[in-house]
Amino acid sequence: MDIIKTEHLTKNFKDLTAVNNISFTVQKGEIFGFLGPNGAGKTTTIKMLTTLLHPTNGTAEIAGHDIINKRDDVRKSIGVVFQEPALDTELTGVENLDFHARMYGISKKRRGERINEVFELVDLTDKKDVLVKNYSGGMKRRLEIARGLMHFPKVLFLDEPTLGLDAQTRQAIWKYIKKMNSEEKTTIFLTTHYMDEADNLCNRVGIIDHGKILVMDSIRNLKQSIGNDVITLSSTDNQKLLTELKKKDWVKKTETYDDYLTLGVQQGDEKIPIIIERAQKLDIKIKSISVRQPTLDDVFISYTGRTMRDEETKNATVPPRFKRGR
Amino acid sequence: MKNLEIQAIYVMWLRQMKRFVRSKSRLVVSIIQPLFFLLILGSGFNQFQLADIGNIDYRSFLAPGIITMAIVFSSMFTGISVLWDKQFGFLQEVLVAPVSRLSIIIGRTLGGASVALVQGFIILLISIFLGIPFPGPLGILLTLLFMIFTAFTAVGFGLIFASKMNDFQSFPIIMNLVMMPLILLSSAFFTVIDTPMLLTIARVNPVFYMVDGLRGSLFGPAYLDSLYVNPPLINLLVVVSLSLITISVGSYSFSKSEA
């Protein structure tokens, strides 16, 4: 069953098209990820799906309710964790959740039980009566996730759930996200610009860039579309070598960026000697060569021709946190 | 369905009350500052026998003005709390909830007005303790009505202000700039009865009707035309109309700017 279904969803801001005619569906029970650099249109999409922004064109349905005509029904079916914290720091953890529970009309009897339940889910029970201003960044995030789950939403939207958190806290957040997906059967729609996050959490991802969805598939299929292995090399004449290698039918995909050449191949370790041999015949010196399993980053490069990191330095909105693993 | 909206109004109100009670410094300052006016300014001017205000001492004359001032300033800060929520993201949590914008604004208005009224009552009690005449039952009823509708008018005004501004740091500065002349010309500090020009200016000043009305309610009909200008019921009519206008314009412009 499709729990999210968008049709030609578009949002223009003055002369900028933030989201450009996107159509996709998300299945019930999935963890679906929207992957793309900063400024790709991820947050704008979430804001439209959560009824905070009016689409310029197109529409979407969430759990069968239209986001334009049935805003209140949509709001009842969703939970949202925004990119920036949206907690009242002058209230305690319990008070924040109680506020939320009342806003969603949860009965007095259910309220107390549910608050304890979600506190337990994110391991914050011992901090529940502490003022939120005394929480750490990771604790605030966990509290927001707990709050998003309070009213048993059918879909939980998470906008960059681990932005700015340290490695250990990120792992913990991932654990909670998986747990609520399996224990509460909540469908999860998350956005991220961390490849490893999408890799770790999502069943399916959509890669979005400049407001358009470039490709959407399961992570496994996306990686296989590149080849089972990726060879990265650098040589004295990449262009010449590339022309030569393109003739080989075992080379599935090629990309060049910076001083590097990447090839998608089967059984990469057996291909290295062949490549070196060919290069020597053409009088090209290989400076470095390596083989590895494909990552989502390779998928991203193959669809956009750039690394995520290029995109980030270009946009320069946040320091490039993402490092390519070689 | 209806129940959900009432819960939302209640919880918006509750949140503001909790924040107010927890912020001890805000509570203390909001009571001490008006006391400076009453005790220092009031006692200082008490030594002059001001002919115009008859046999009432200056401190008693000043009290209604200071109560009004405290309520107006505190209510208008509801506006800054909205900008604050916007700045720190909490507004989004409120906006994705399945409740109407109207309930959210009603809750916020009631919360802001309640906080202001608590402050106003404390100063009223202190003023009575300091010797302003204790009004009869009708006077008390009118006093309460004036305080309540003054608070609502000012909350609405604060909401209009806040919807036109995005910067919560300049909000108090601009607000002070606008409010100071209105308060000074409202007959809070000196009577305007015998100066035609001041009286004319006062008549277009909304704060004048609040101060004049509160003074009339506290001192009773015997002092009409010597301490205050209009009979309290006329002032009340003006203040109630003002509150209806500012609250509706305030909520309208706010629901527009939020969405």
Interface residues (C-beta under 8 A of the other chain):
Chain A: T50 T51 L52 D72 D73 R75 K76 I78 V80 F82 E84 P85 A86 L87 D88 T89 E90 L91 E95 D98 F99 H100 R102 M103 Y104 G105 R147
Chain B: N3 L4 Q7 A8 Y10 V11 R15 K18 R19 R22 S23 F88 G89 F90 L91 Q92 E93 V94 L95 V96 A97 P98 V99
